[in-house]
Amino acid sequence: MKGKKSYKIELARGSLIIWCLVIVVLIVWAFFLGFFVGSGLFSEEEGTLEIKKKEIQKKEKANILPKFSFHKELTETKEKNKEKEDCYSVQVVAYLKEKDAIALVKKLSLYNPYYIKEKTDGKIFYKVRCGRLKNKKEAIELKERILKETHLKGIIVKCR
């Protein structure tokens, strides 16, 4: 063991406490700095805080309420759901291990593969599916192509 030097760091109880306090203060300082930067209190442009305050005051005076876009999405008709119902995939296999599903997705790259995580009977399955097709006829054709080229027998399922 020639050439290897070992170093020892020895700290007294008092210096250990001081170092811990310094580290805690630095972490707290970084947290608050991130909070203030994220909220826009510190920015590169001078006066942006004042401009924002004036805009808020104008809106409060005019009683302008914010418009929420999610409300419109929630109250729309089921047109989006109909589009989702018209989607078909070919489920090739269901694994208990995610790494197996990932490996198969890589092998089936020609068939637009993906996998989903689903809990069934208290177990988590990783289901490998191929394609997102608009009609069942296309899904049947893809299923037959996958069977012919990879010898994997799949089932046709509706996309989520």
C-alpha positions in Angstrom: 0.0 0.0 0.0 2.8 2.4 -0.9 1.7 5.8 -2.2 -1.8 5.7 -0.6 -2.3 8.4 2.0 -5.2 8.3 4.3 -6.6 11.5 5.8 -8.5 12.0 9.0 -10.8 14.9 9.8 -11.3 15.4 13.4 -13.9 17.9 14.7 -14.6 18.8 18.3 -18.2 18.9 19.4 -18.4 22.7 19.2 -17.0 22.9 15.7 -19.3 20.2 14.5 -22.3 22.1 15.9 -21.1 25.3 14.2 -20.7 23.5 10.8 -24.2 22.0 11.1 -25.7 25.4 11.8 -23.8 27.0 8.8 -25.2 24.3 6.5 -28.7 24.7 7.8 -28.5 28.5 7.4 -27.3 28.1 3.8 -30.1 25.6 3.0 -32.8 27.9 4.5 -31.2 30.9 2.6 -31.3 29.0 -0.7 -34.9 28.0 -0.1 -36.1 31.6 0.5 -34.0 33.0 -2.4 -35.7 30.4 -4.7 -39.1 31.3 -3.3 -38.6 35.0 -3.9 -37.2 34.6 -7.4 -40.0 32.2 -8.3 -42.6 34.7 -7.1 -41.1 37.4 -9.2 -39.8 39.7 -6.5 -36.3 39.6 -7.9 -36.1 40.0 -11.6 -33.6 41.4 -14.1 -35.8 44.3 -15.1 -36.1 47.2 -12.7 -39.5 48.3 -11.8 -41.4 45.1 -12.8 -42.6 44.6 -9.3 -44.1 48.1 -9.3 -45.7 47.5 -12.7 -47.2 44.2 -11.5 -48.6 45.9 -8.4 -50.2 48.6 -10.5 -51.8 46.0 -12.8 -53.2 44.1 -9.8 -54.6 47.3 -8.4 -56.3 48.2 -11.7 -57.9 44.8 -11.9 -59.1 45.0 -8.3 -60.6 48.4 -9.0 -62.4 47.2 -12.1 -63.5 44.0 -10.3 -62.1 41.9 -13.1 -62.2 38.2 -12.2 -59.8 35.8 -13.8 -61.1 33.5 -16.4 -60.6 29.8 -15.8 -60.1 27.7 -18.9 -60.6 24.4 -17.1 -64.2 25.2 -16.4 -64.9 25.3 -20.2 -63.2 22.0 -20.6 -65.2 20.4 -17.8 -68.5 21.6 -19.1 -67.9 20.7 -22.8 -69.9 17.9 -24.4 -68.5 14.4 -24.7 -66.9 15.0 -28.1 -63.4 14.5 -26.7 -64.5 11.2 -25.1 -65.9 10.0 -28.4 -62.6 10.6 -30.1 -60.9 8.5 -27.4 -63.4 5.7 -27.8 -62.5 5.4 -31.4 -58.9 4.5 -30.6 -57.8 0.8 -30.8 -54.5 -0.9 -29.9 -53.1 -4.4 -30.1 -52.1 -5.6 -26.6 -49.3 -8.0 -27.1 -48.3 -9.1 -23.6 -48.6 -8.1 -19.9 -45.6 -8.4 -17.6 -45.2 -8.1 -13.9 -41.8 -6.4 -14.2 -41.5 -3.0 -15.8 -38.0 -3.7 -17.2 -39.4 -6.6 -19.3 -42.1 -4.3 -20.8 -39.5 -1.7 -21.6 -37.3 -4.3 -23.3 -40.2 -5.5 -25.5 -41.2 -2.0 -26.4 -37.6 -1.5 -27.7 -37.8 -4.7 -29.8 -41.2 -3.8 -31.3 -40.2 -0.3 -32.4 -41.7 -0.9 -35.9 -45.2 -1.1 -34.5 -45.5 2.1 -32.5 -45.3 0.3 -29.2 -46.0 1.7 -25.7 -46.8 0.2 -22.3 -49.2 1.1 -19.6 -49.2 0.4 -15.9 -52.4 -1.2 -14.6 -53.4 -2.7 -11.3 -55.5 -5.9 -11.5 -56.5 -8.2 -8.6 -54.0 -6.4 -6.4 -51.1 -7.0 -8.8 -49.4 -4.4 -11.0 -49.1 -5.3 -14.7 -47.2 -3.6 -17.4 -49.2 -4.1 -20.6 -47.3 -3.7 -23.9 -49.5 -2.3 -26.6 -48.9 -1.5 -30.2 -50.4 1.3 -32.3 -53.2 3.8 -31.8 -55.6 3.1 -34.6 -58.8 4.8 -35.5 -60.8 1.8 -36.4 -61.0 -1.9 -35.5 -60.2 -3.0 -39.1 -56.8 -1.4 -38.9 -56.2 -2.9 -35.5 -57.0 -6.4 -36.9 -54.5 -5.9 -39.7 -51.8 -4.8 -37.3 -52.6 -7.8 -35.0 -52.1 -10.2 -38.0 -48.9 -8.4 -39.1 -47.4 -8.6 -35.6 -48.4 -12.3 -35.3 -46.8 -13.1 -38.7 -43.6 -11.1 -38.1 -43.0 -11.7 -34.4 -45.1 -14.7 -33.5 -46.7 -12.8 -30.7 -50.5 -13.3 -30.5 -52.2 -10.1 -29.3 -55.6 -9.0 -28.5 -57.4 -5.8 -29.6 -58.2 -3.3 -26.9 -59.6 0.2 -26.8 -57.1 2.9 -26.0 -57.4 5.1 -23.0 
